[in-house]
Amino acid sequence: MARCCEENFICNPRCNENDFICKPIKTNKCSKCGNLLENPSFEAGLTGWVTNNVSASVEKPFEGTATARMGQTAPSMFQDVLLNKNCRKPLLLSFEILPSLIERDVVVGNLIIEVIWLNAKGDVIGTGLRTLIPANRTSENRNILTFVEITDMPPDNAVKARLQFSKGARASNTTNILDIDNVILAPINTINLVKNSGFELGLTNWTFTNAFPHFRDSYEGTATARLLSDGTLLQNIPINSFMPNSSFLLSFAVIGGSNPGSLRAQVIWLNQLGAPIGTGLDLFINGEMLNDQSNFTTYVDVTKAAPDNAVTAQIKFTSTPGQNFLNIDKVIFARVRSRNLLENPSFENGLSPWTGEGVNVIQSNESYEGNKLLTINADGGFVFQDVSVQSARCYLLNFGYEVLANGSEGNLIAQVDWLDKDGRQINRGLSIIILEKSVPFVGRWVTYLGVTEPAPENAVKARIQFSKSRGIGDTLAGIDIDKVVFARLV
């Protein structure tokens, strides 16, 4: 009995991913990782996409210089991607949406997102994902929504995946226009391991106190979980079928009412007796931050490596006393191939080991996560950290971004550069460009995600860096960065 051959990227359709049994066979190495989509930020217009009633807009890009603008009446768009070299992995999906009109009483239709499996003939052979972002979310124009989801496992005979967006009509289509940008479809190591992750079945599969299902104002689907003061919500997930010392991605969306309590999100390792033996992740989100966000805020983080004797991962959400509720939706827990490689990712220990200029680490009750954040000053500046990487692998980068004040904040570039053994830059693996006024909301956090290209053969390190220019004019503004995650997906 042998472990599954994923460590050296050998594809084996007879491999059982639950118990890692496989019979060695001769096959090609899996070489495809990273974002599978062509033109994911619409910089080349709608190239690569098949569209109906969709146009490229340069009015309010979230990343880069353009968005896909879904028109007023029944728009749709799709793109097919090849799966032949990604070892039949599930796919991580992410994108950002915002109504095109920033005015009162905006009404936008429901958005349906699908990932459809196609065989070699182009026939539909299954659906890997079909989800709904309801009209109350697509119509929310006070903050950008970042959406994250994971597909099911592709069938054995799946050759392509079709990512498709379709938006519904309304009785009055005057304001029924939605912008979509920064679309990611990338292989990830496992499916979502959480049962009833979107609370469509109420709180089935969850253990809870001071919590109940709420069938309104959801992040996706039809329901959320509402935590009252001193509420808890937890689920135990078996992990003993995975390789020892595995790490896992945790993602969820949260929104607070007026003056809510704070939220603590943890992953706790349990042994075979059900006793805690360590904490893989411990996130703190202050109620003052949630009070100002106007929309769900999405969080993505990666656990530490599980201890050798961990057989269960307990996902636990705890709310502190407050004057109002917290809603949690779309909880994702999936195995990835590394922990967060960055040290001090939330700047709780100041700047170390980051290197920066024109930056400050400050204490704040409105941090994206934790109690501190990094500010890049109005005049501009930079911050970076180098980490060890493996060649031919792809990595996830995500972070929280906030504009400090009304003014000219300049442009921010978040990038990953590959370095050789002598510290010389080989090439660039990822570049996320956030132009001035890309986020038109002051004091509201937005989550950005990106997936790198494969690291070159001679790459030994990655430099994760943020650099901001000085704004134009007399009124200048700084920006905040918090909770930076850099981890290998597959």
C-alpha positions as CSV (number, residue, x, y, z in Angstrom):
1,M,0.0,0.0,0.0
2,A,1.6,3.2,-1.1
3,R,0.8,6.9,-0.8
4,C,-0.7,8.8,-3.7
5,C,2.0,9.9,-6.2
6,E,1.0,13.6,-6.0
7,E,4.3,14.7,-4.5
8,N,6.1,14.2,-7.7
9,F,3.1,15.3,-9.7
10,I,2.3,11.9,-11.3
11,C,-1.2,11.6,-12.6
12,N,-2.9,8.3,-11.7
13,P,-6.7,8.0,-12.4
14,R,-6.8,4.9,-10.2
15,C,-5.6,6.9,-7.2
16,N,-8.0,7.1,-4.3
17,E,-7.5,10.6,-2.9
18,N,-9.1,9.7,0.4
19,D,-6.6,7.1,1.5
20,F,-3.8,7.8,-0.9
21,I,-3.6,4.3,-2.4
22,C,-2.3,4.1,-5.9
23,K,-0.8,1.7,-8.4
24,P,2.2,3.2,-10.2
25,I,1.6,3.8,-13.9
26,K,3.6,5.5,-16.6
27,T,2.2,8.9,-17.5
28,N,3.1,12.5,-18.2
29,K,3.8,14.8,-15.3
30,C,1.2,17.3,-14.3
31,S,2.5,20.6,-15.6
32,K,-0.5,22.9,-15.5
33,C,-1.2,25.1,-12.5
34,G,-2.0,28.7,-11.9
35,N,-4.9,30.6,-13.4
36,L,-6.2,28.5,-16.3
37,L,-8.2,31.4,-17.9
38,E,-7.1,33.6,-20.8
39,N,-7.6,37.3,-20.3
40,P,-8.9,37.0,-16.7
41,S,-8.9,40.7,-16.1
42,F,-10.3,41.8,-19.5
43,E,-7.2,43.9,-20.4
44,A,-7.6,42.6,-23.9
45,G,-11.3,43.4,-24.0
46,L,-13.4,40.2,-24.2
47,T,-10.7,38.2,-26.0
48,G,-11.0,34.5,-24.9
49,W,-14.6,34.9,-23.8
50,V,-17.8,34.0,-25.6
51,T,-20.3,36.7,-24.7
52,N,-23.8,37.9,-25.1
53,N,-24.8,41.5,-24.1
54,V,-21.5,42.0,-22.3
55,S,-19.0,44.8,-23.0
56,A,-15.5,45.7,-21.8
57,S,-15.6,48.8,-19.6
58,V,-12.7,51.0,-18.4
59,E,-14.9,53.0,-16.1
60,K,-14.3,51.3,-12.7
61,P,-11.7,48.5,-12.9
62,F,-11.0,46.6,-9.7
63,E,-7.7,45.3,-11.1
64,G,-5.8,46.5,-14.1
65,T,-7.6,48.8,-16.5
66,A,-10.9,47.1,-17.5
67,T,-13.9,45.0,-16.4
68,A,-16.5,42.9,-18.1
69,R,-19.7,44.8,-17.9
70,M,-22.8,42.6,-18.0
71,G,-25.6,44.6,-19.7
72,Q,-29.2,45.2,-18.7
73,T,-31.0,42.3,-20.3
74,A,-30.0,38.6,-19.8
75,P,-26.2,38.9,-20.4
76,S,-24.0,35.8,-20.3
77,M,-20.3,35.0,-20.9
78,F,-18.2,31.8,-20.8
79,Q,-14.8,30.4,-21.4
80,D,-13.5,26.9,-21.8
81,V,-10.2,25.8,-20.3
82,L,-8.2,22.6,-20.8
83,L,-7.8,20.1,-17.9
84,N,-5.5,17.6,-19.6
85,K,-2.4,18.6,-17.5
86,N,-3.8,19.4,-14.1
87,C,-4.2,15.9,-12.7
88,R,-8.0,16.1,-12.4
89,K,-7.8,18.5,-9.5
90,P,-10.8,20.5,-8.3
91,L,-10.7,24.2,-9.3
92,L,-10.6,27.3,-7.1
93,L,-12.8,30.0,-8.4
94,S,-12.6,33.7,-7.4
95,F,-13.8,37.0,-8.9
96,E,-15.0,40.4,-7.8
97,I,-18.3,42.2,-8.5
98,L,-19.8,45.7,-8.2
99,P,-22.8,47.3,-9.7
100,S,-21.7,49.8,-12.4
101,L,-23.8,52.6,-10.8
102,I,-22.8,54.0,-7.5
103,E,-26.1,55.7,-6.6
104,R,-29.2,55.0,-4.4
105,D,-31.8,52.3,-5.1
106,V,-29.6,50.3,-7.6
107,V,-31.4,47.1,-8.6
108,V,-29.4,44.3,-10.3
109,G,-30.5,40.8,-11.2
110,N,-29.3,37.5,-9.7
111,L,-26.0,36.2,-10.9
112,I,-25.6,32.4,-11.6
113,I,-22.1,31.0,-11.9
114,E,-21.4,27.5,-13.3
115,V,-18.4,25.3,-14.0
116,I,-19.4,22.6,-16.4
117,W,-17.3,19.5,-17.3
118,L,-17.0,18.7,-21.1
119,N,-15.6,15.6,-22.7
120,A,-13.3,15.4,-25.8
121,K,-16.3,15.8,-28.1
122,G,-17.4,19.0,-26.3
123,D,-20.4,17.3,-24.7
124,V,-21.5,18.2,-21.3
125,I,-20.8,15.3,-18.9
126,G,-21.4,17.0,-15.5
127,T,-21.5,20.1,-13.4
128,G,-18.7,20.9,-11.0
129,L,-20.3,24.1,-9.6
130,R,-23.6,25.9,-9.9
131,T,-24.2,28.7,-7.5
132,L,-26.2,31.8,-7.1
133,I,-25.2,35.2,-6.0
134,P,-28.6,36.7,-5.1
135,A,-29.9,40.2,-6.1
136,N,-29.3,41.6,-2.7
137,R,-25.6,41.1,-3.2
138,T,-25.3,42.1,-6.8
139,S,-27.3,45.2,-6.0
140,E,-25.0,46.2,-3.1
141,N,-23.1,49.2,-4.4
142,R,-21.4,50.3,-1.1
143,N,-18.5,47.9,-1.3
144,I,-16.9,45.5,-3.7
145,L,-17.7,41.8,-3.2
146,T,-14.9,39.2,-3.6
147,F,-16.4,35.7,-4.2
148,V,-14.5,32.4,-3.5
149,E,-15.7,28.9,-4.2
150,I,-14.3,25.4,-5.1
151,T,-15.7,23.0,-7.6
152,D,-16.3,19.3,-7.3
153,M,-13.8,16.7,-8.6
154,P,-13.7,16.6,-12.4
155,P,-14.9,13.2,-13.9
156,D,-12.3,10.8,-15.4
157,N,-13.3,11.7,-19.0
158,A,-13.4,15.5,-18.4
159,V,-11.2,17.3,-20.9
160,K,-12.4,20.9,-20.5
161,A,-14.1,23.0,-17.9
162,R,-16.5,25.7,-18.9
163,L,-16.8,28.7,-16.6
164,Q,-20.0,30.5,-17.3
165,F,-21.7,33.7,-15.8
166,S,-25.3,34.6,-16.5
167,K,-27.2,37.5,-15.0
168,G,-31.0,37.8,-14.7
169,A,-33.3,40.6,-15.8
170,R,-35.5,42.7,-13.5
171,A,-38.9,44.3,-13.8
172,S,-37.1,47.5,-14.5
173,N,-33.6,47.1,-16.0
174,T,-32.6,50.7,-15.8
175,T,-29.8,50.0,-13.2
176,N,-29.4,46.3,-14.0
177,I,-25.7,46.5,-14.9
178,L,-22.9,44.6,-13.2
179,D,-19.1,44.7,-13.5
180,I,-17.0,41.6,-13.1
181,D,-13.2,41.5,-12.8
182,N,-10.1,39.6,-11.7
183,V,-11.5,36.1,-12.4
184,I,-9.4,33.2,-11.2
185,L,-9.9,29.5,-12.1
186,A,-7.0,27.5,-10.8
187,P,-6.3,23.9,-9.6
188,I,-6.4,23.3,-5.9
189,N,-5.6,20.1,-4.0
190,T,-9.0,18.9,-2.8
191,I,-12.7,19.7,-2.9
192,N,-14.3,21.7,-0.1
193,L,-14.3,19.4,2.9
194,V,-17.0,21.3,4.8
195,K,-20.5,19.8,4.9
196,N,-23.4,22.2,4.3
197,S,-20.8,25.0,3.7
198,G,-23.4,27.5,2.5
199,F,-26.0,26.7,5.2
200,E,-28.7,25.8,2.6
201,L,-29.7,23.1,5.1
202,G,-29.8,25.5,8.0
203,L,-27.3,24.4,10.6
204,T,-27.3,20.7,9.7
205,N,-23.8,19.2,10.3
206,W,-22.8,22.2,12.5
207,T,-22.7,22.4,16.3
208,F,-23.8,25.7,17.6
209,T,-24.9,27.9,20.5
210,N,-26.6,31.3,20.2
211,A,-26.8,30.8,16.4
212,F,-29.6,30.1,13.9
213,P,-30.0,30.0,10.1
214,H,-31.1,33.2,8.4
215,F,-32.7,32.9,5.0
216,R,-32.1,36.4,3.8
217,D,-29.3,38.6,2.6
218,S,-27.0,35.7,1.9
219,Y,-23.5,35.9,0.4
220,E,-24.5,33.1,-2.0
221,G,-27.3,30.7,-2.3
222,T,-30.3,31.1,0.0
223,A,-29.1,31.2,3.6
224,T,-26.4,32.3,6.0
225,A,-25.6,31.4,9.7
226,R,-26.4,34.2,12.1
227,L,-24.3,34.4,15.3
228,L,-25.7,36.4,18.2
229,S,-23.6,37.7,21.2
230,D,-21.4,34.9,22.6
231,G,-22.4,32.6,19.8
232,T,-20.4,29.6,18.6
233,L,-20.5,27.6,15.4
234,L,-18.2,24.6,14.7
235,Q,-17.7,21.6,12.6
236,N,-15.3,18.7,12.9
237,I,-13.6,17.5,9.7
238,P,-11.7,14.2,9.5
239,I,-8.2,14.8,8.1
240,N,-6.5,11.5,8.9
241,S,-6.8,10.3,5.3
242,F,-4.4,13.0,4.2
243,M,-0.7,13.0,4.4
244,P,0.7,13.9,7.8
245,N,1.6,17.5,8.5
246,S,-0.9,18.7,5.8
247,S,-2.0,22.4,5.6
248,F,-5.4,23.6,4.7
249,L,-7.0,26.6,3.2
250,L,-9.8,28.2,5.2
251,S,-12.2,30.7,3.6
252,F,-15.4,32.3,4.7
253,A,-17.5,35.5,4.3
254,V,-18.8,37.6,7.1
255,I,-21.0,40.7,7.5
256,G,-22.0,42.5,10.7
257,G,-25.1,44.4,11.7
258,S,-24.8,47.8,13.5
259,N,-22.1,47.6,16.2
260,P,-21.6,43.9,16.1
261,G,-19.3,41.9,18.4
262,S,-15.9,40.7,17.2
263,L,-15.4,37.4,15.5
264,R,-12.8,34.8,16.1
265,A,-12.2,32.1,13.5
266,Q,-10.0,29.1,14.4
267,V,-8.9,25.8,13.2
268,I,-8.1,23.5,16.1
269,W,-6.4,20.2,15.7
270,L,-7.9,17.2,17.6
271,N,-6.4,13.8,18.3
272,Q,-8.1,10.4,18.1
273,L,-9.7,11.0,21.5
274,G,-11.2,14.3,20.4
275,A,-8.8,16.3,22.6
276,P,-7.2,19.6,21.3
277,I,-3.5,19.2,20.5
278,G,-2.8,22.6,18.8
279,T,-4.2,25.5,16.8
280,G,-3.6,25.6,13.1
281,L,-5.2,29.0,12.6
282,D,-6.5,31.8,14.8
283,L,-8.0,34.9,13.2
284,F,-9.4,37.9,15.0
285,I,-11.8,40.3,13.3
286,N,-12.7,43.3,15.3
287,G,-16.4,44.4,15.5
288,E,-15.4,48.0,14.7
289,M,-14.1,46.8,11.3
290,L,-17.2,44.8,10.5
291,N,-19.5,47.7,11.5
292,D,-18.3,49.8,8.5
293,Q,-18.1,47.4,5.7
294,S,-21.7,47.5,4.2
295,N,-21.1,44.1,2.4
296,F,-19.7,40.7,3.1
297,T,-16.0,40.7,3.6
298,T,-14.2,37.5,2.3
299,Y,-11.3,36.0,4.2
300,V,-8.8,33.5,2.9
301,D,-6.0,32.0,5.0
302,V,-3.9,28.9,5.3
303,T,-3.3,26.8,8.4
304,K,0.0,25.7,9.9
305,A,1.0,22.1,9.3
306,A,-1.2,19.7,11.2
307,P,0.6,17.7,14.0
308,D,1.5,14.1,13.3
309,N,-1.3,12.8,15.6
310,A,-4.0,15.1,14.4
311,V,-7.0,13.2,13.0
312,T,-9.6,16.0,13.0
313,A,-9.7,19.7,12.2
314,Q,-12.3,21.6,14.1
315,I,-13.4,24.8,12.4
316,K,-14.8,27.1,15.1
317,F,-16.3,30.6,14.9
318,T,-16.9,32.5,18.1
319,S,-18.6,35.9,18.5
320,T,-17.9,38.3,21.4
321,P,-20.7,40.3,23.0
322,G,-22.1,43.1,20.8
323,Q,-25.2,45.0,20.1
324,N,-26.0,43.2,16.9
325,F,-25.4,40.0,14.9
326,L,-22.8,38.5,12.6
327,N,-23.7,36.6,9.5
328,I,-21.2,33.9,8.2
329,D,-21.5,32.2,4.8
330,K,-19.7,29.9,2.4
331,V,-17.2,28.2,4.7
332,I,-14.4,26.5,2.7
333,F,-11.8,24.1,4.0
334,A,-9.5,22.4,1.5
335,R,-6.1,20.8,1.6
336,V,-3.3,22.8,0.0
337,R,0.4,22.1,-0.4
338,S,2.0,24.5,2.1
339,R,1.4,26.7,5.0
340,N,1.4,30.5,4.6
341,L,5.1,31.0,3.7
342,L,5.1,34.6,4.9
343,E,6.2,35.4,8.4
344,N,4.3,38.0,10.4
345,P,1.6,38.2,7.6
346,S,-0.7,40.5,9.7
347,F,2.1,42.8,10.9
348,E,1.2,42.0,14.5
349,N,5.0,42.0,15.3
350,G,5.7,45.3,13.5
351,L,7.6,45.3,10.2
352,S,10.0,42.4,10.9
353,P,10.9,40.5,8.8
354,W,9.4,42.7,6.1
355,T,11.6,45.4,4.5
356,G,10.0,48.7,3.7
357,E,10.2,52.4,3.1
358,G,7.5,55.0,3.4
359,V,5.4,52.6,5.5
360,N,4.2,52.4,9.1
361,V,2.7,49.6,11.1
362,I,-0.1,50.9,13.3
363,Q,-2.5,49.7,16.0
364,S,-6.1,49.8,14.8
365,N,-9.5,48.5,15.9
366,E,-10.4,48.5,12.2
367,S,-7.7,46.2,10.9
368,Y,-8.7,43.7,8.3
369,E,-7.5,41.0,10.7
370,G,-5.8,41.2,14.1
371,N,-4.9,44.4,15.8
372,K,-2.4,46.0,13.5
373,L,-2.1,46.9,9.8
374,L,0.5,48.3,7.4
375,T,0.0,51.8,6.0
376,I,1.8,52.9,2.9
377,N,2.1,56.7,3.2
378,A,0.4,59.2,0.9
379,D,3.8,60.1,-0.7
380,G,4.3,56.5,-1.7
381,G,6.5,53.6,-0.6
382,F,7.1,49.9,-0.7
383,V,7.3,46.8,1.4
384,F,8.6,43.3,0.6
385,Q,9.5,39.9,2.0
386,D,11.4,37.0,0.4
387,V,10.4,33.3,0.9
388,S,11.7,30.0,-0.3
389,V,9.7,28.3,-3.2
390,Q,9.8,25.2,-5.3
391,S,10.3,25.3,-9.1
392,A,7.3,24.5,-11.4
393,R,4.8,25.2,-8.6
394,C,2.1,27.9,-8.5
395,Y,1.2,30.0,-5.4
396,L,-1.8,31.8,-4.2
397,L,-1.4,35.5,-3.1
398,N,-4.2,37.3,-1.3
399,F,-4.4,40.3,1.0
400,G,-6.8,43.0,2.4
401,Y,-6.7,46.4,0.8
402,E,-8.2,49.7,2.1
403,V,-8.1,53.4,1.0
404,L,-7.5,55.6,4.0
405,A,-9.2,58.9,3.1
406,N,-10.8,60.8,0.3
407,G,-7.9,62.0,-1.9
408,S,-5.5,60.9,-4.6
409,E,-4.0,57.6,-3.3
410,G,-1.8,56.7,-6.3
411,N,-1.5,53.3,-7.8
412,L,-0.6,50.1,-6.0
413,I,1.2,47.1,-7.6
414,A,1.3,43.8,-5.7
415,Q,3.7,41.5,-7.4
416,V,5.6,38.2,-7.0
417,D,9.1,38.1,-8.5
418,W,11.1,34.9,-8.8
419,L,14.7,35.0,-7.6
420,D,17.6,32.7,-8.3
421,K,20.1,31.4,-5.7
422,D,22.1,34.6,-6.0
423,G,19.0,36.8,-5.2
424,R,18.7,38.0,-8.8
425,Q,15.3,38.5,-10.3
426,I,14.5,35.9,-13.0
427,N,11.1,37.1,-14.0
428,R,7.7,38.0,-12.6
429,G,5.2,35.4,-11.5
430,L,2.2,37.7,-10.7
431,S,1.3,41.3,-10.9
432,I,-1.9,42.7,-9.4
433,I,-2.5,46.3,-10.4
434,I,-4.8,48.4,-8.3
435,L,-5.2,51.8,-10.0
436,E,-6.1,55.0,-8.3
437,K,-9.9,55.0,-7.5
438,S,-10.1,51.3,-8.3
439,V,-11.7,51.0,-4.8
440,P,-14.0,54.0,-4.6
441,F,-14.8,53.4,-0.9
442,V,-12.9,55.0,2.0
443,G,-12.4,52.9,5.1
444,R,-13.8,49.7,3.6
445,W,-11.7,46.6,3.1
446,V,-11.5,44.7,-0.2
447,T,-10.0,41.2,-0.6
448,Y,-7.7,40.7,-3.6
449,L,-6.6,37.3,-4.8
450,G,-4.1,36.2,-7.5
451,V,-2.4,33.0,-8.5
452,T,1.2,32.9,-9.9
453,E,2.5,31.3,-13.0
454,P,4.7,28.3,-12.3
455,A,8.0,29.2,-10.8
456,P,11.0,28.8,-13.2
457,E,13.4,25.9,-12.9
458,N,16.1,28.0,-11.4
459,A,13.9,29.8,-8.9
460,V,14.7,29.3,-5.2
461,K,12.8,32.3,-3.7
462,A,9.9,34.5,-4.3
463,R,9.8,38.2,-3.5
464,I,6.3,39.3,-2.5
465,Q,6.2,43.1,-2.7
466,F,3.8,46.0,-2.6
467,S,4.7,49.4,-4.1
468,K,2.6,52.5,-4.2
469,S,3.1,55.7,-6.2
470,R,2.4,59.2,-4.9
471,G,-1.0,60.5,-5.9
472,I,-1.6,63.5,-8.2
473,G,-2.8,66.8,-6.8
474,D,-2.8,68.6,-3.4
475,T,-5.0,66.1,-1.6
476,L,-3.2,62.8,-1.1
477,A,-4.2,59.6,0.6
478,G,-2.4,56.5,1.9
479,I,-3.6,52.9,1.7
480,D,-3.6,50.0,4.2
481,I,-2.5,46.4,3.6
482,D,-3.2,43.6,6.0
483,K,-3.2,39.8,6.3
484,V,-1.0,38.8,3.3
485,V,-1.1,35.1,2.4
486,F,1.3,33.3,0.1
487,A,0.9,29.6,-0.2
488,R,1.2,26.7,-2.7
489,L,-2.1,25.4,-3.9
490,V,-1.1,22.2,-5.6
